[in-house]
Amino acid sequence: MRILLVEDEPDLAQWLMRSLGKQAGFTIEWSNDGLVAYKRLLIEEFDAIILDLGIPGMDGNTLLSRLRADDDRTPILILTARDSLADRVDTLESGADDFLPKPFMIEELVARLNALIRRSRGRDKPRLSCGNLHYDMGKQRFLLDEQVLQVTPRESEVLTVLIQKSEEPVNKKFILERLLAHDTNDEIGIESIEVIIHRLRKKLQQSTVQITTLRGIGYCLEPIPDDEI
């Protein structure tokens, strides 16, 4: 899961990046300026946003309002020291999805982020599914008919992206950005994505799902029609 953290306190930001990566395997991108964050969100896609209200450049309330006015529906969790009822009501009515006052426990933040991401994908259970392929978000593993699917870390990252957007097209550049967020190996390129997709197709041969190539767009993970199984 790729999260944008918008927070101007460096120590807190560094702690969150380490803790969220260790506790839940999230990939955290950090911005300490609201305007910079807004410009990133115009061209990049994230699974959720952690937003502090008291940030420079563009304050958190303005950033929140601007994103919702743009119809950006990325789940947004507000982190702030302001904990009055009026503050909570104002931010939620402005379009925030959740509100967590400082100080907080990292376990609660992880749980709230997972819940927001599940709801944004229309899921109420702590795992994603497509056909008989399931992704257990808690244990970070794939299951085929409840049997663990053996995949490499890169294969897992690519398959995670596809199952998060199952039955939707995902372009190669988006997948590559997710891989690079976890692996800074300069040798990873579009050709690497094609090789990984080829390996995943082999591993999914006995499943009820398939990875379809959409020429000029990318890939789509979707159930195999019943009459083709």
C-alpha positions as CSV (number, residue, x, y, z in Angstrom):
1,M,0.0,0.0,0.0
2,R,1.3,3.4,-1.0
3,I,0.6,6.2,1.5
4,L,1.3,9.9,1.2
5,L,2.2,11.5,4.5
6,V,1.8,15.3,4.7
7,E,3.5,16.4,7.9
8,D,5.9,19.2,8.6
9,E,7.5,17.7,11.8
10,P,10.6,15.8,10.6
11,D,11.0,13.7,13.7
12,L,7.4,12.5,13.6
13,A,7.5,12.0,9.9
14,Q,10.6,9.8,10.1
15,W,9.1,7.8,13.0
16,L,5.9,7.2,11.0
17,M,7.8,6.2,7.9
18,R,9.8,3.6,9.8
19,S,6.9,2.4,12.0
20,L,4.3,2.0,9.2
21,G,6.8,0.2,7.0
22,K,7.7,-2.2,9.8
23,Q,4.2,-2.7,11.2
24,A,2.2,-3.0,8.0
25,G,4.5,-3.0,5.1
26,F,3.2,0.3,3.8
27,T,5.3,2.4,1.4
28,I,5.3,5.9,2.8
29,E,6.0,9.0,0.6
30,W,6.6,12.1,2.7
31,S,5.8,15.8,1.9
32,N,6.3,18.6,4.4
33,D,4.5,21.2,2.4
34,G,0.8,21.2,1.5
35,L,1.2,22.9,-1.9
36,V,3.9,20.4,-2.9
37,A,1.6,17.6,-1.8
38,Y,-1.2,18.9,-3.8
39,K,0.9,19.1,-7.0
40,R,2.0,15.5,-6.4
41,L,-1.5,14.3,-6.0
42,L,-2.4,15.8,-9.4
43,I,-0.1,13.4,-11.1
44,E,0.4,10.5,-8.7
45,E,-2.0,8.0,-7.1
46,F,-1.9,6.8,-3.5
47,D,-4.0,4.3,-1.5
48,A,-4.5,6.8,1.3
49,I,-3.3,10.2,2.7
50,I,-2.2,11.0,6.2
51,L,-2.7,14.7,6.6
52,D,-1.6,17.1,9.3
53,L,-3.6,20.4,9.4
54,G,-0.9,22.8,10.5
55,I,1.4,22.5,7.4
56,P,3.1,25.3,5.4
57,G,2.5,26.1,1.7
58,M,-1.1,25.2,1.8
59,D,-2.7,24.4,5.1
60,G,-4.3,21.0,5.7
61,N,-7.9,22.3,5.6
62,T,-7.3,24.0,2.3
63,L,-5.6,20.9,0.8
64,L,-8.5,18.7,2.0
65,S,-11.1,21.1,0.4
66,R,-9.2,21.4,-2.8
67,L,-8.8,17.7,-3.3
68,R,-12.5,17.0,-2.7
69,A,-13.4,19.9,-5.0
70,D,-11.3,18.1,-7.6
71,D,-13.2,14.9,-7.0
72,D,-10.1,13.2,-5.6
73,R,-11.6,10.4,-3.5
74,T,-8.4,9.1,-2.0
75,P,-9.1,8.2,1.6
76,I,-7.8,10.9,4.0
77,L,-6.9,10.5,7.6
78,I,-6.4,13.7,9.6
79,L,-3.6,13.7,12.2
80,T,-3.6,16.7,14.4
81,A,-3.2,18.0,18.0
82,R,-6.5,19.8,17.6
83,D,-9.0,17.5,19.3
84,S,-12.1,19.6,20.0
85,L,-15.5,18.4,18.8
86,A,-15.8,21.4,16.5
87,D,-12.4,20.5,14.8
88,R,-13.5,16.9,14.3
89,V,-16.9,17.9,12.8
90,D,-15.3,20.6,10.6
91,T,-12.7,18.2,9.1
92,L,-15.1,15.3,8.6
93,E,-17.7,17.6,6.9
94,S,-15.0,19.0,4.7
95,G,-14.3,15.5,3.3
96,A,-11.9,13.8,5.7
97,D,-12.6,10.1,6.1
98,D,-11.2,9.7,9.7
99,F,-9.6,11.8,12.4
100,L,-6.9,10.7,14.9
101,P,-5.6,13.1,17.5
102,K,-2.0,13.3,18.6
103,P,-0.6,11.5,20.5
104,F,-1.6,8.1,19.2
105,M,-0.5,4.5,19.1
106,I,0.9,3.3,15.8
107,E,-1.3,0.1,16.0
108,E,-4.4,2.2,16.0
109,L,-3.1,4.3,13.0
110,V,-2.4,1.0,11.1
111,A,-5.9,-0.3,11.8
112,R,-7.6,2.9,10.8
113,L,-5.6,3.1,7.5
114,N,-6.4,-0.5,6.7
115,A,-10.1,0.1,7.3
116,L,-10.1,3.2,5.1
117,I,-8.4,1.4,2.3
118,R,-10.7,-1.5,2.5
119,R,-13.8,0.7,2.5
120,S,-12.4,2.7,-0.5
121,R,-12.2,-0.5,-2.4
122,G,-15.7,-1.5,-1.4
123,R,-14.5,-4.3,0.9
124,D,-15.5,-4.9,4.5
125,K,-13.2,-7.8,5.2
126,P,-9.5,-7.6,5.9
127,R,-8.6,-9.2,2.6
128,L,-9.0,-8.6,-1.1
129,S,-10.4,-11.1,-3.5
130,C,-10.7,-11.9,-7.2
131,G,-12.1,-15.3,-8.2
132,N,-10.4,-17.9,-5.9
133,L,-7.4,-15.6,-5.4
134,H,-7.3,-13.8,-2.1
135,Y,-4.8,-11.4,-0.5
136,D,-4.7,-11.5,3.3
137,M,-3.8,-7.9,4.2
138,G,-2.9,-8.8,7.8
139,K,-0.5,-11.6,7.0
140,Q,0.5,-10.0,3.6
141,R,0.2,-13.2,1.7
142,F,-1.8,-14.6,-1.3
143,L,-4.0,-17.6,-1.1
144,L,-5.5,-19.8,-3.8
145,D,-8.4,-21.8,-2.4
146,E,-6.9,-21.2,1.0
147,Q,-3.5,-22.5,0.0
148,V,-0.6,-20.1,0.2
149,L,0.6,-19.0,-3.3
150,Q,4.4,-18.9,-3.4
151,V,5.5,-15.6,-5.0
152,T,8.7,-13.6,-4.8
153,P,8.6,-10.1,-3.2
154,R,8.5,-8.4,-6.6
155,E,5.7,-10.7,-7.8
156,S,3.8,-10.1,-4.6
157,E,4.1,-6.3,-5.1
158,V,2.8,-6.5,-8.7
159,L,0.0,-8.9,-7.8
160,T,-1.0,-6.6,-4.9
161,V,-1.4,-3.7,-7.2
162,L,-3.5,-5.8,-9.6
163,I,-5.8,-7.3,-6.9
164,Q,-6.3,-3.9,-5.3
165,K,-7.7,-2.7,-8.7
166,S,-9.2,-6.0,-9.8
167,E,-11.3,-5.8,-13.0
168,E,-9.8,-2.3,-13.6
169,P,-7.0,-1.5,-16.1
170,V,-3.6,-0.7,-14.5
171,N,-0.9,0.8,-16.6
172,K,2.7,-0.4,-16.6
173,K,4.1,3.0,-15.4
174,F,1.9,2.8,-12.3
175,I,3.1,-0.7,-11.5
176,L,6.7,0.3,-12.1
177,E,6.4,3.2,-9.6
178,R,5.1,0.8,-7.0
179,L,8.1,-1.5,-7.5
180,L,10.6,1.3,-7.4
181,A,9.1,2.5,-4.1
182,H,10.2,-0.8,-2.6
183,D,13.3,-1.5,-4.7
184,T,15.7,1.2,-5.9
185,N,17.5,-1.2,-8.3
186,D,18.2,0.9,-11.4
187,E,17.8,-2.3,-13.5
188,I,14.1,-2.5,-12.9
189,G,12.2,-1.2,-16.0
190,I,9.1,-1.8,-18.1
191,E,10.7,-5.1,-19.4
192,S,10.9,-6.3,-15.8
193,I,7.2,-5.8,-15.4
194,E,6.5,-7.9,-18.5
195,V,8.7,-10.7,-17.1
196,I,7.0,-10.6,-13.7
197,I,3.6,-10.7,-15.4
198,H,4.7,-13.7,-17.4
199,R,5.8,-15.6,-14.2
200,L,2.5,-14.7,-12.4
201,R,0.4,-16.0,-15.3
202,K,2.2,-19.4,-14.9
203,K,1.5,-19.5,-11.2
204,L,-2.1,-18.6,-11.7
205,Q,-2.8,-21.3,-14.4
206,Q,-4.8,-23.4,-12.0
207,S,-6.8,-20.5,-10.6
208,T,-10.1,-18.9,-11.7
209,V,-8.4,-15.6,-12.5
210,Q,-6.4,-14.3,-15.4
211,I,-4.1,-11.3,-16.1
212,T,-5.3,-9.8,-19.3
213,T,-3.1,-7.5,-21.5
214,L,-4.8,-4.3,-22.6
215,R,-2.7,-3.1,-25.5
216,G,-1.5,0.5,-25.0
217,I,-2.9,0.5,-21.5
218,G,-1.4,-2.2,-19.3
219,Y,-2.9,-5.2,-17.4
220,C,-6.1,-6.2,-15.7
221,L,-6.6,-9.0,-13.1
222,E,-10.1,-10.4,-13.7
223,P,-12.1,-13.6,-13.1
224,I,-12.1,-16.1,-15.9
225,P,-15.7,-16.4,-17.4
226,D,-17.5,-19.5,-16.1
227,D,-17.8,-21.0,-19.6
228,E,-14.0,-20.8,-20.0
229,I,-13.0,-22.5,-16.8
